[in-house]
Amino acid sequence: MNIIIALGCLLACQKEPSSTKDAMKPIQLLVGEWRVQVTCDDGKDEAWEETQAWEYKIEKEEYALQFEIKGGKRFKSGVLSYDLKKKLYRLEAVRSTDKKAVFEGKLSGKELALDEIAEGAVDRIVFNLLRDNRILVGVEHKDAGKNNWVPSISLAATKNGVPFTRGDAPKCVVTGGTPSTTVEFKGVTYSVCCNSCKKEFLAHPEDTIARAKKEGFIK
């Protein structure tokens, strides 16, 4: 009983993100270029390999993640954001047919489950964020009028340029994520995780450095 009470208190004490930047922190490991092996569970396609490139999308104080897929057969691109009012993650995706789809859901530990917001047949996307160089994604489908979800495709992704075993690494000066490149300011080199963060840094270098020191991204 004490364990149940303790778990209840822990869940109650967990804070919802106070900003979209905070909401991106637990999922920012998605930033980078991924080599993805896709298995077709519904038998509609043969297995294939695709490349996914994720980066930050920063507009003033609004933070989100955007991605593009090369060689994909189900999706082409999308934007993953956070709705502070609904307290939900929101994925606006473009399918390979150019049809748009919207998904919403919550993050539980390392699992982000997103259900399609539509009438009739819908999909569900579940991200398992194992670590910053390895993720698994499952897509399930539910026909109209049905209650059961049926596996559609399974994705196993490995991030390019990030070894499985490594020591302490620098952090992105803008978001604290895993860096992929650098930028210089007044003779000092800073790490950034994507081109969007590089642009954000160059637009406000001194403010960004001050925030990074406050948040512990740099010393």
C-alpha positions in Angstrom: 0.0 0.0 0.0 2.8 2.4 0.9 4.4 1.8 -2.6 1.1 2.6 -4.3 0.7 5.8 -2.3 4.3 6.7 -3.1 3.8 6.2 -6.8 0.6 8.2 -6.7 2.4 11.1 -5.0 5.2 10.9 -7.6 2.8 11.1 -10.5 0.9 13.9 -8.9 4.1 15.8 -8.3 5.3 15.6 -11.9 5.0 19.0 -13.5 3.6 19.6 -17.0 6.0 21.6 -19.2 5.7 25.3 -18.6 6.9 26.2 -22.1 7.2 24.6 -25.5 11.0 24.6 -25.1 10.6 22.6 -21.9 8.3 20.2 -23.7 10.9 19.5 -26.3 13.6 18.5 -23.9 12.6 14.9 -23.2 12.1 14.2 -26.9 14.9 16.3 -28.4 17.1 13.2 -28.8 15.1 12.9 -32.1 17.2 15.7 -33.5 19.7 14.4 -36.0 19.9 12.2 -39.1 18.6 8.6 -38.7 19.1 5.5 -40.8 15.8 3.6 -40.5 15.0 0.0 -41.3 11.2 -0.4 -41.9 9.4 -3.7 -41.6 5.9 -3.9 -43.1 3.6 -5.7 -40.7 0.4 -5.4 -42.8 1.9 -7.0 -45.9 1.2 -3.9 -48.2 4.9 -3.3 -49.0 8.2 -5.0 -48.9 10.7 -4.0 -46.2 12.6 -0.8 -47.0 15.2 1.6 -45.7 14.7 5.3 -45.3 16.5 8.3 -43.9 14.9 10.7 -41.5 16.3 14.2 -40.7 15.0 15.9 -37.6 15.8 19.4 -36.4 14.4 22.1 -34.2 11.8 24.6 -35.5 12.2 27.8 -33.5 9.9 30.8 -34.0 10.5 33.4 -31.3 9.7 31.5 -28.0 7.8 28.7 -29.7 9.8 25.4 -30.0 9.0 22.3 -32.0 10.7 19.6 -34.0 10.4 19.2 -37.7 11.5 16.3 -40.0 11.8 15.2 -43.6 12.0 11.6 -44.8 13.9 10.4 -47.9 13.0 7.0 -49.4 9.9 6.6 -47.2 6.7 4.9 -48.4 4.2 6.0 -45.7 5.2 9.6 -44.6 7.2 12.5 -46.1 7.5 15.2 -43.5 6.0 16.7 -40.4 6.2 18.9 -37.3 6.0 17.7 -33.8 4.9 20.4 -31.3 3.3 20.7 -27.9 0.0 22.3 -27.0 0.3 24.1 -23.7 -3.5 24.4 -23.3 -4.3 20.8 -24.0 -1.1 19.5 -22.4 -0.6 17.2 -25.4 2.0 16.6 -28.0 0.8 17.2 -31.5 2.2 15.8 -34.8 1.1 17.4 -38.1 2.4 14.9 -40.7 2.3 14.7 -44.5 1.8 11.2 -45.8 3.5 9.9 -49.0 0.3 10.6 -50.8 0.6 14.3 -49.8 -2.5 13.9 -47.6 -2.1 15.6 -44.2 -2.7 13.9 -40.9 -2.8 15.2 -37.3 -1.9 13.1 -34.3 -2.1 14.0 -30.5 -1.0 12.2 -27.4 1.1 12.1 -24.3 4.6 11.2 -23.2 4.9 8.5 -20.6 8.5 7.8 -19.6 10.3 7.1 -22.8 7.2 6.3 -24.8 5.4 8.9 -26.9 2.0 7.6 -28.1 0.1 9.7 -30.7 -3.4 8.9 -32.0 -4.7 10.3 -35.3 -7.5 12.9 -34.9 -9.9 11.9 -37.7 -13.2 10.1 -38.4 -13.2 6.6 -39.8 -10.0 4.6 -40.1 -7.1 6.0 -38.1 -3.5 5.3 -37.3 -1.5 5.4 -34.0 2.2 6.1 -33.8 4.3 5.0 -30.8 7.8 6.3 -30.4 10.1 4.3 -28.0 12.9 6.8 -27.2 15.5 4.2 -26.0 18.5 6.5 -26.1 19.9 9.4 -28.2 21.3 7.1 -30.9 18.5 4.4 -31.0 14.8 4.6 -31.2 12.0 2.2 -32.2 8.7 3.3 -33.8 5.5 1.4 -34.3 2.6 2.4 -36.4 -0.8 0.7 -35.8 -4.1 1.0 -37.8 -7.7 0.8 -36.7 -10.5 0.5 -39.2 -13.7 2.5 -38.8 -16.1 0.9 -36.3 -13.4 -1.4 -34.9 -11.9 -1.4 -31.4 -8.7 -3.3 -32.0 -5.4 -1.8 -33.3 -3.5 -3.8 -35.9 0.3 -3.5 -36.5 1.0 -1.6 -39.7 4.8 -0.9 -39.9 7.7 -1.2 -37.5 10.7 1.1 -37.6 14.2 0.6 -36.0 16.3 3.7 -36.3 20.0 4.4 -35.6 21.4 7.9 -35.5 24.2 8.6 -37.9 27.5 9.8 -36.4 26.7 9.0 -32.8 28.5 5.9 -31.4 26.8 3.5 -29.0 29.6 3.9 -26.4 31.1 7.3 -25.6 32.1 9.4 -22.7 30.7 12.7 -21.6 29.8 14.8 -24.6 29.2 18.6 -25.0 25.6 19.9 -25.2 23.9 22.1 -27.7 24.2 25.6 -26.4 20.6 26.4 -27.4 18.6 23.3 -26.2 21.0 21.1 -24.3 20.6 18.3 -26.9 23.2 16.1 -28.6 25.3 18.3 -30.9 26.1 17.7 -34.5 28.1 20.8 -35.5 29.7 23.9 -34.0 29.5 27.7 -34.3 32.0 30.4 -33.2 31.4 33.6 -31.4 34.2 36.0 -30.2 36.8 33.3 -30.7 34.9 30.7 -28.7 33.5 27.5 -30.3 30.0 26.4 -29.2 28.2 23.2 -30.0 24.7 23.1 -31.6 22.4 20.2 -32.5 21.0 21.4 -35.8 20.9 24.3 -38.3 17.9 25.8 -36.7 19.8 26.1 -33.4 22.8 27.5 -35.2 20.6 30.3 -36.7 19.0 30.9 -33.3 22.4 31.2 -31.7 23.7 33.6 -34.3 20.6 35.8 -34.0 21.0 36.1 -30.2 24.5 34.9 -29.2 25.0 36.7 -25.9 21.4 36.0 -24.6 21.8 32.3 -25.7 25.1 31.9 -23.9 23.7 33.5 -20.7 20.7 31.1 -20.8 23.0 28.1 -21.5 25.1 28.9 -18.5 22.1 29.3 -16.3 20.6 25.9 -17.5 24.0 24.1 -17.2 24.5 23.5 -20.9 27.9 25.1 -20.8 30.2 26.3 -18.0 
